[in-house]
Amino acid sequence: MSNNDESNLKWNEGITKYQWLVLLIASLGWVFDVFEGQIFVASMRDAMPQLLGDASEGMISYWNNVALGSFLLGGAIGGVFFGMLSDRIGRSKTMIITILFYSLFTCVTAFAQEAWQMVALRFFVAMGVGGEWAVASAMVAEVMPKRSRAVMGSIFHASSVFGTYLATMVGFFVIAAELWGDDTWRLGFLIGVVPALLTVWIRWKLHEPEQWVKARERAAEDPSEKQGRISELFNSQNLRNTIVGVSLATIGLATFWGAHIYGKNALMEKKKAEVLVAAGLDASSPDEEKQQVLDARGSEIKRAEMLSMFVNTTGGGIGLLLFGWISNRIGRKGAFVFYHVGALIIALIYFKFIIGGGAPTWAIWLTLPVFGFLTLGMHAGYAVYFPELYPTRLRGTGAGFCFNMGRLVTFPMLLLSGWMQRPESAGGLGYSLEDAASILSWLFLLGVFVVLFAKETRGTELPQ
């Protein structure tokens, strides 16, 4: 087929069965990847209180934030390490290692007896999670034709919503149902061993991308073409791309943990308020009395939390899915600007007037999927854009570094958000949750500024 004929094909035309298989396996790895991360979010309000025993709400919140921070740190280290490893030993081999890593450590988490054990295990789970994304995003980019790359990359990243759906269903049907009583949260982590079975399929079906094989051959002949050297990310050829990539990922992940994650709990918070009002309690009522009422209707509140996650994730999934299509029409830079500007606008409206203004439940239902669409959709851009910035010998290293260093820089945002919400008597600013989230949402505007320095890659071949 001539290049002219190739350019006239639609993104989904002429795709081989093997290319679809690569997309499917990479996406399944990412689905379970996200499940392993979100199962903690779905169960942390049940797991950490049990692990801590008789602890205050503030102490529980503190240890949950430490566990989230540990997850971010592990993801950063694992993403960089396994990204480098994939450039050196191959994509499919490294994908197997990362999936085994996060599957087995998630399963072991079910046996945690202390809060510090949960924190340590979240670190190791995240190493596999961060690494799998770096490997899979590079592999998808390398096996797809140029016309299909952006859409396929978006489909790959958008598959993450099914991981959140799985975690949500476990939270809704298993944890909320208290099948094992107070230990039910452990069942959710035991389920985490299932992805290990995927590695058998990978070993059987996948081979290394042709681009990677050629890069290995070049490296064997020329030492300057050595694969997976992290120092090359900072040479004159790659430094600009690395700074832009890390900055975009940092903004996306910081706003995810500092704003998005709070917005997705809106229906749960609304349900809590309704439960307290129905019991004749208000803000001046004793905390112990309010907690007793909330505990008595814990299953109902848990289901509201999972429903809120589901609605938000659905909107986010559509946003992720459409990034590739949008970026093919207005460019990678144009798509990033669209999502960042839209996210800032919807976040300010959502936190200031919908949540902060005490809007009725129907207003939350209408706004929440739009909020998810715009605040999460740009994340697919990392899977589309980062692999396009680096040559094959550095693709896993570069994509893994950019995305996962964003996790590392995001950790201070968790601390900043907590400090803003801490009471003034405890050395904080005493801001409400929605005020803190509104302030951090202004980071989306910084994302627009970063895009001005980005390289446009629409319509280009992957660097060799």
Steps between C-alpha positions, in 0.01 A plus 500: 500500500637844407545781750221688326261208538606465863423866573147462364412223746297570813668442835336158543547373143779260415578418864620142532374246752836514676482879537152470652637230731780728619244772575278252687778354714654840576157634593420203723830553679409867551145410613634278778775753561241765584288252696796431730529874565130574538417203724681683779299816435182292509593328827722742693212629715450142615855363502695772677262538800532126563878500466534796736251378757370774728620802302362848437360606164800728457745214557314278253508777239871551566589133442280485188690798359831334590387188313400712198836675516678166518309391190611810312862449602496132403343584165770755427785263579340199331402696191853622441669168585271276296488750215879478475483123532253476211742690275776257594337153517179554301140611540321168542752359750479811716120510480488151649724608789294813577166317498634229730640772724177689557279188506692314768560797726132598480407148607745513790336826615196294603711364787619838633469534878644848557463836331873514415467167320223644283720800421800282408294267282341793316851606403581162341161476327561844350841400365329244277215738417733779387715260304215330314373831362843601370550167325149464358475857368832461317399164353162623375666797331763282334272237346235740365512686165535878515134564407380284790751582771318782678160331508649166606699672774182666623311170496784345699497769767119526505482131589601615849134577569426128505755463778317767697168330418635172635614669821164677524308174458712333767429795728128499419423128500772357726636756747168680556327163545752410773521138381787434742390750762771751592754299298309532171748757366761222497297310240539791258878474521495121464325547165811691394687178428284431192706716257796267552322258267531757221876448492454149359316646200765768452780244502310288247379764256717813500835555337723804512412792265708516183616852588639378832679205333666738253598733784665207680694414185618861463606502866707186447689666214530853640558569874355851458164332422486321836144444618334635813757759609314745723773762463403546134164642606690813603726555200445791261279290272256376765510749790213717376277199440582360845422827679172538312402137558575502872320835540184383322488175700562685826215741435266218397582283800511787750154614393380139505601451863440860606167567328358217287506241776295727727250588232422136427374452858225759467205257515649336810536834678146591397372171643684562827340842531155355431552227762601754765209731420257208518639423846449860610872575522695801369852642504474590868411143604768296680736317262452168682125520459528580129747216451265253666220597262732474197633162615148366541430575133850417378392261223267760352774764506754257351264432208457874445880532491532222243218645290674837502823334384308323223334816361823700514702218345255464212542865407876468543510191280330683214746785540793259486360317199452819298844650561653319202217600267519864615880511479489368141285797405644792696844358584646359820561850635149616411346200676698564818391865498135402447500262795695726737287808436180298521615332821574832669157639411300192605703451820439857619128473422476159661683576823374856547136472397399134483673354806580824684160647422306201633339427162233226484593141416375528139753780438781272616374226267510741204838655580699202626550321162604829335741559787643150446523549121706819519713442811602146405497501118844655452659198671455300178727758342792364701462157338462662156760776526788379717598199282509736200769716661783246525693261274435127538806437718364754754124470449421294810750696706369839384128423523546331837710787635264776387180337625637361824714794606165678492393263777805590708452876469131451580575372851552853641155588362344245733681666788400847379135400468505349849665811643241730343218292652662462843337716770676827578539383859715215365719726286298478179292745298159363595374492140205286402558205269339679206705818557826303509401312184406827325842647573685195369280504187686813385787266413303420183582853381870427553450201268398736218822694551711181487335395171636817337848347520396152384600342170215416261513134394173455311555323166865412568669160503633364826870595544724202422 
